[in-house]
Amino acid sequence: MNKILTVSVAAYNVSDTIATTLDSLITDPETMNRMEVIVVNDGSRDDTSAKVNEYVERYPDTFRLIDKENGGYGSTINTSIKLAKGKYFKELDGGDTYETANLPDFINYLENTDADIIINPYKEYYIKDEKTELKDDFRTFGRTDALKIDDVTLSNRPGMHGMAFKTSVWNEYKREIPEHCFYTDTEYVAYPFAKAKTIAFYDKPLYIYFMQCEGQSVSIEGIAAHYRDSVKVMWDLCDAYEKLTGQNELTGNSKTIFEMTLNHVIAFAYTLHSVLGKDRMGELKETDTKLKEDYPNIYKMSGNVKRIKLMRTTGFKCHGLYVKSL
């Protein structure tokens, strides 16, 4: 049976959570036959691989395990997308889950649409607070079939967890995500728009993103350890944007959405420096100067972001003011 959806599961030392993650993908046999789950064990030092193998043995037509050396989240996407047989591609972290009850309907929907990109709501679950928030910025669209991207105006950029795209669209662009690098979700969101022509909206949440987890990249500990990765991702997206626009491959609303994502990652990089204290302002000012020199058009565009405009206007000397504006 043809595979409709490939789910790429990133697994790094997730022995305690991987069973819950994979259990959320187990549903009726017909749905599972139309889905493949590629679990990329990213050099785990615990028994993640052994636990995943139990699912491979029980559901060999659905689950697949790839063991490799550690390369970071981006490397798990790069690995699985090359192996994907599904019409559509979607990611899942080894510490998160899907809304199992909505999975059969989602697969049916994907089978009957031909849109290049699918956007749908997702949930954030806050472990310590024991509360769930529905992230549903695009609910006004309801459920749609394929629409031309240039006929759809989005007021916000899509989120990684609420996005699926045609595997063929990603392969057409042929750009990999940086490895050994955090904060690559922005690239995952941006790159499909380089080649996509149509977009559709699915009205039910599928992804459940677990927040307030120890060691998360958005925690203070994670930021301190990996804030320079945000700049690395920024440069990568700047390079992609310059090449795409220079070749007239990025136009219309696709260009607008890419620019939303680029402005987001620039603001994010600047924000992380602020969070870490005033001693990071000199380093940030050097980054801003490099952006102005190497990518003057992007520098000008990013000046529309209030926080960045404030920093530049004050010469990166008012750290307390920047923190207060967060």
Secondary structure, DSSP 8 states (H G I E B T S, - for coil): ----EEEEEEESS-TTTHHHHHHTT---HHHHHTEEEEEEEES-SSSHHHHHHHHHHH-TTTEEEEEE----HHHHHHHHHHH--SSEEEEEETT-EE-GGGHHHHHHHHHT---SEEE--EEEEETTTTEEEEE-TTGGG-S---EEGGG---SS---GGGEEEEHHHHHHH-----SS-S-THHHHHHGGGGT--EEEE--S--EEEEES-TT-TTSHHHHHHHHHHHHHHHHHHHHHHHHHHHTT-S-HHHHHHHHHHHHHHHHHHHHHHHHT-GGGHHHHHHHHHHHHHH-HHHHHHHTTSHHHHHHHHTTT--HHHHHHT-
